[in-house]
Amino acid sequence: MWYHLELNQGHTDFQSVALPTELWYHRFKWSGKSKQFFNFSKKIIKNMHKQKHKSTFAFYYSMKLVVDIGNTLIKSAIFDGSKIIKLDFFKEFSSDYFENMFSNYSIGSGILASVRKDNSEIENILSEKTKLLILDYKTSLPFINKYSTPKTLGQDRIAVMAAASLMFKKENVLVIDAGTSITYDFINDKNEYLGGGISPGLNMRFKSLNTFTDKLSLIYFNGETPIDLIGNGTENSILSGVVIGFYKEIEGVINEYELRFNGVKTIVTGGDYKYFDKLLKNKTFAAPNLVMEGLKGILDFNENT
C-alpha cells in the first residue's frame, strides 16, 4: 500500500515514503509479523494527515468510501477495489460511526452525494480523513449529459447512469430505480444520457388512495400476498389495481424503449425492485446497490482524469 504525496512545499515525495515503507515491509515479512506492517502503514498515513499540508495525494491499493445522504436514510459503503466490504444504512448522522470506521479501515478517498442542504458536519469529517469529492451538477461524469436541466437532475439518477455507462459500455441501457418514486433513465450506445421518466412509487400509490379518499384503507404490501386480477373485496381490489398496475407500467415502459432502440439492456434497482424482478427476470439485470456502485464509478473517473 503506497501513499503518494505531491507537496507544494517541503521535501516529502513518493520515494521518500515508498522506499522506507518497502524496507519496513520486508523487515516485518521476514520476522513473520505481516499484520504489524499494516498497522505500521496506517500510522504513517495518520501522521501524514496530521501534517495539514496543502497537497494532492493518492492511495495505491487503498479503500474508497461512498456516502449517499437521502431524504430518509444515510447509506455508507466501503469499497475494496470493485467489491463492497461494508454497507450500512442509518437514519441520523453519527460522528462516532465515521470515527470508528476510519480507525478500522485504511480509506484513501471518498465521494459524498446528498439531497439535503446542510451537510457541513459530515463534510468536515470526511474531508479531514480522505480526499473528498462532493457530487454536484458540475462534477465530471463518465457519460455525456444531454439533460436540458442538469441543475435539477437528481444525484441518484446521475449515479445509476454512471453505473450503467460503466457496466455496459456504448450500449443502449435503461435503468429502473423503484423506490419512493420510480425513475426511468436511459443512456444510448453513444454514451449519451438522454433523460427518462418519473412516476409514483409503490407505497406512494397506496398512500395516495388512502389520503385522497374518505373510505379506502391504507394497505401495506409485503410482496408475499397473492394478487388476483379480480379483487373480490375492497382490500384485494386495491392490491390488484396498485400492484398489477405497477407491474404493467414497468413492463410497458421497457417494451416502449425496446421498440424505439435496438438491443436495450434493462437494469432494475431500488428498494422495491424485489417486487417485480422475478416477473421480469428474463428481461432485466438486478443491481440492488447500483447507486453506490455508480458513485464509486464517478469517484474513480475523477481520480483517473
Summary of the structure (lengths in Angstrom):
residues: 305
radius of gyration: 23.4
end to end distance: 21.5
largest distance: 78.8
contacts: 893
relative contact order: 0.12
helix: 41%
strand: 26%
